[in-house]
Amino acid sequence: MNLNFFAPHVKIIMRTLTVTAFVFFFSLLSLSCSKPFEPEVQYAPKLNVYSVLFANANAVYVRVTPVVQSASDVAQAVHGASVILAGADANDKSVPVISLTDTTALVDGVLSSFYYATANITPGRTYSISVNQKGYPIASASAAVPFAYATVPDQNAYSILQNPKDASTDIQLKLILSGSTTAEFIQMFVECRGLDSAGNFRVATFDVVPVDSLNPFTEINGVTTLPVNVDISEYKTAFKLARLYGTSLARSHFYVDIIVTQVDDNLYRYFITSTRTADPLLMRTDKIIFSNIFAGAGTGIVAGASIDTTRVFLF
């Protein structure tokens, strides 16, 4: 067979395909240039509001940014808005109406903008925060602040904390939780602080129950009391390390801190949807972040939380 017979025809076919592809590509460019981009959903300006109200706090902070980010992918702060803290029940006169101040300050060396006011956040109360800025719908939301209860070890647990040397069973603690709490996490550590030989203040902290920064929370499913077992071997190790550190100090004392953090449903759902799925074996393919801003007038959350610390002095 004479293969040279096909050569002219192959060249013609290839040349035809090349021209066809070029025409097709050019037609796509023409379509994209002649027809303006029209998004399926018309853009509506909205605000992103973020605030966590901590039980027994004496101040409230609210971060306000536009939903649309800047070209640098950093949301610019919204200045000049009217930000109001009040009771969720308009008839509840025991909660004062407080106007927050537009503030810019250095926080951990970073210039940050937020709205701020001194306010006594009472556990168990429900508060609302509203943000009114020209050109945007009013963004508002409310949250109940969990009660903060002391986690006091019973006499047996207290004795083990002070002298764990001969203990063979785990330390038993009982957490008393608020009815408005959806999830919690507990931390526990032994701390040694004092003065060295030169009179300088020193402190060292040794974890007994560290917090998992990726997945700290445990859902409580409506319960108000929760038993917690503290591994006695972990406590003994932290206790020994603290005592050893104390030998390097001229004067020292030791204590145990038990810290319980409770969050409401708003903050927990925001955490779940913005950082992970409920099932750690599933891989996220979306980015649906929970928001409790009323009537979809914005994004973000107003949430309630409490951080309760019990300190047990050892010696």
C-alpha positions in Angstrom: 0.0 0.0 0.0 1.3 3.4 -0.9 1.1 5.5 2.3 2.2 8.6 0.5 -1.3 8.6 -1.1 -2.8 9.6 2.2 -0.4 12.3 3.1 -2.1 15.2 1.2 -5.5 14.2 2.5 -4.2 14.0 6.1 -2.8 17.5 5.7 -6.1 18.8 4.3 -8.0 17.1 7.2 -5.6 18.5 9.9 -5.8 22.0 8.3 -9.6 21.8 8.3 -9.7 20.7 12.0 -7.3 23.5 12.9 -9.4 26.2 11.1 -12.6 24.7 12.6 -11.2 24.8 16.2 -10.0 28.4 15.7 -13.4 29.5 14.4 -15.1 27.8 17.3 -12.7 29.4 19.9 -13.1 32.8 18.3 -16.9 32.4 18.4 -16.7 31.7 22.2 -14.6 34.9 22.6 -17.1 36.8 20.6 -20.0 35.6 22.7 -18.2 36.4 26.0 -17.3 39.9 24.8 -20.7 40.8 23.3 -22.8 39.6 26.3 -22.3 41.3 29.6 -21.9 39.2 32.8 -25.2 38.9 34.5 -25.2 37.1 37.9 -28.2 34.9 38.6 -28.8 36.5 42.0 -28.9 40.3 42.3 -26.4 41.6 44.8 -27.9 43.1 48.0 -25.6 44.9 50.5 -25.4 43.1 53.8 -23.4 43.4 57.0 -21.5 40.7 58.8 -21.9 40.9 62.6 -20.0 38.9 65.1 -20.3 39.1 68.9 -20.0 36.6 71.8 -21.5 37.7 75.1 -19.7 36.1 78.0 -21.4 35.6 81.3 -20.3 38.0 84.1 -18.2 40.0 81.6 -18.0 43.8 82.1 -17.7 44.7 78.5 -19.2 43.8 75.1 -17.4 43.8 71.7 -19.0 43.7 68.3 -17.2 43.3 65.0 -19.0 44.7 61.9 -17.8 44.2 58.3 -19.5 44.2 54.9 -20.3 40.8 53.5 -18.3 41.7 50.3 -14.6 41.5 50.9 -11.9 43.7 49.6 -9.5 42.9 46.7 -6.9 41.9 49.3 -9.4 39.3 50.7 -9.5 41.1 54.0 -12.8 42.4 55.1 -12.7 46.1 55.8 -14.4 47.4 59.0 -17.6 49.3 58.8 -17.3 52.7 60.7 -20.0 55.0 61.8 -22.7 52.5 62.4 -25.2 52.6 65.2 -24.7 49.5 67.3 -27.1 48.9 70.2 -27.1 46.3 73.0 -30.4 45.8 74.7 -32.6 43.1 76.3 -34.3 40.8 73.8 -37.6 41.6 75.5 -38.4 45.3 74.9 -40.6 45.3 78.0 -37.7 44.2 80.3 -36.6 47.4 81.8 -33.9 45.7 84.0 -31.6 45.5 80.9 -30.4 49.0 80.0 -30.1 50.0 76.3 -26.4 50.7 75.6 -24.9 52.3 72.5 -21.5 51.0 71.6 -18.6 53.1 70.5 -16.7 52.8 67.2 -13.2 51.8 68.3 -9.8 51.1 66.7 -7.1 49.7 68.9 -4.0 47.5 69.0 -4.9 44.0 70.0 -2.0 41.6 70.4 0.0 44.0 68.2 -2.6 44.0 65.4 -4.7 47.1 64.6 -8.3 46.0 65.0 -11.6 47.8 64.6 -14.7 47.0 66.6 -17.6 48.5 68.5 -17.2 48.5 72.3 -19.1 49.4 75.5 -18.8 48.7 79.2 -21.7 46.4 80.1 -22.4 43.9 82.9 -23.5 40.7 81.1 -25.8 38.8 83.5 -25.9 35.0 83.2 -29.3 33.7 82.2 -30.5 36.8 80.5 -31.3 37.1 76.8 -29.7 40.1 74.9 -30.1 41.5 71.5 -27.6 43.4 69.3 -28.7 45.5 66.4 -26.5 47.3 63.8 -27.9 50.2 61.7 -25.7 51.5 58.9 -26.8 53.7 55.9 -27.0 51.6 52.7 -27.6 48.3 54.5 -30.6 46.6 56.1 -30.7 46.6 59.9 -28.8 43.5 61.1 -30.0 42.2 64.5 -29.9 39.0 66.5 -30.4 37.8 70.1 -28.7 35.2 72.3 -29.2 33.7 75.8 -26.2 33.8 78.0 -25.6 30.5 79.9 -25.3 30.4 83.6 -21.8 30.0 85.0 -21.6 27.5 87.8 -18.7 26.6 90.0 -17.3 23.1 89.5 -16.3 22.3 93.1 -14.6 18.9 93.7 -16.1 16.9 96.5 -14.0 16.0 99.6 -12.6 12.8 98.1 -11.5 14.5 94.9 -10.1 17.4 96.9 -8.0 15.0 99.0 -6.6 13.3 95.8 -5.8 16.7 94.3 -3.7 17.6 97.3 -2.0 14.3 97.7 -2.2 12.1 94.6 0.8 9.9 95.5 -1.1 6.9 96.8 -4.3 7.4 94.7 -5.2 4.5 92.4 -8.5 5.6 91.0 -9.3 8.4 88.6 -10.5 11.8 89.9 -14.3 12.1 89.7 -15.7 15.6 88.9 -19.2 16.7 88.3 -20.0 19.6 85.9 -23.2 21.5 86.6 -24.3 23.1 83.3 -26.8 25.7 82.2 -30.1 24.8 80.6 -29.2 27.1 77.6 -25.9 25.3 77.0 -25.5 23.2 73.9 -21.9 22.1 74.1 -19.0 22.4 76.6 -15.4 21.6 77.1 -13.2 21.2 80.2 -9.6 22.1 80.8 -7.5 21.3 83.9 -3.9 22.1 84.8 -1.5 22.3 87.7 0.3 25.6 88.0 3.4 26.6 90.0 4.3 30.2 90.5 6.7 32.1 92.6 9.9 34.0 92.9 13.4 32.9 91.8 16.6 33.6 93.7 16.9 37.0 92.0 13.4 38.0 92.9 11.9 37.6 89.4 8.3 36.2 89.1 8.1 32.8 87.4 5.2 30.7 86.4 4.8 27.2 84.8 1.7 25.4 83.8 1.3 21.7 83.3 -1.7 20.3 81.5 -3.9 17.5 83.0 -6.9 17.8 80.6 -5.7 19.8 77.6 -8.2 21.3 75.1 -8.3 20.0 71.6 -8.1 23.1 69.5 -9.5 21.4 66.4 -12.5 19.8 68.1 -12.9 21.0 71.7 -16.6 20.7 72.2 -18.8 17.9 73.6 -22.5 18.1 72.9 -24.5 17.7 76.2 -27.8 16.8 74.6 -30.0 18.6 77.2 -28.3 17.3 80.3 -27.5 19.8 83.2 -25.1 17.6 85.1 -22.2 15.8 83.5 -19.7 13.4 85.2 -16.0 13.7 84.2 -13.2 11.3 84.9 -9.7 12.8 85.2 -6.9 10.3 84.5 -5.0 9.9 87.7 -1.8 9.1 85.9 -2.0 12.4 83.9 -2.6 14.3 87.1 0.3 12.6 88.9 2.6 13.5 86.0 1.5 17.2 86.0 1.7 17.3 89.8 5.3 15.9 89.9 6.5 18.3 87.1 5.0 21.3 89.0 6.7 20.2 92.2 10.0 19.7 90.4 9.7 23.2 88.9 9.1 24.6 92.3 12.4 23.3 93.6 14.1 25.9 91.3 12.3 28.8 93.0 13.1 30.5 96.3 9.4 30.9 97.1 6.5 29.2 95.4 2.9 28.0 95.7 0.8 25.5 93.7 -2.8 25.3 92.6 -5.1 23.4 90.3 -7.4 25.2 87.8 -10.5 23.5 86.5 -12.0 25.6 83.6 -15.4 24.8 82.1 -16.5 26.6 78.9 -20.1 26.5 77.9 -21.6 27.8 74.6 -25.1 28.3 73.4 -26.6 26.7 70.2 -25.6 29.8 68.1 -21.9 29.6 68.8 -21.8 25.8 68.6 -23.6 25.7 65.2 -21.4 28.4 63.9 -18.3 26.5 65.0 -19.6 23.2 63.4 -20.5 24.8 60.1 -17.4 27.0 59.7 -14.7 24.6 60.8 -15.9 21.0 60.4 -18.8 18.6 59.9 -20.5 16.8 62.8 -19.0 13.5 61.4 -15.2 13.7 61.3 -15.2 11.0 58.6 -17.0 13.2 56.1 -15.3 15.7 53.9 -16.8 19.1 53.5 -17.7 20.1 49.9 -19.7 23.2 50.9 -19.2 26.4 52.9 -22.6 27.0 54.5 -21.9 28.9 57.7 -24.6 29.2 60.3 -25.9 32.6 61.0 -28.7 33.8 63.4 -29.0 37.4 62.0 -32.7 38.0 61.9 -34.6 37.6 58.6 -31.4 37.1 56.5 -30.6 40.8 56.8 -26.9 39.9 57.2 -24.5 37.2 58.2 -22.6 36.3 61.3 -23.8 35.5 64.8 -24.6 36.9 68.2 -24.0 34.2 70.7 -23.7 33.5 74.5 -21.0 31.7 76.4 -19.6 31.3 79.9 -16.1 30.5 81.2 -16.1 29.2 84.8 -12.9 28.6 86.7 -12.5 26.7 90.0 -9.2 27.2 91.6 -8.0 24.7 94.2 -4.9 25.8 96.2 -2.6 23.0 97.0 0.2 24.4 99.1 
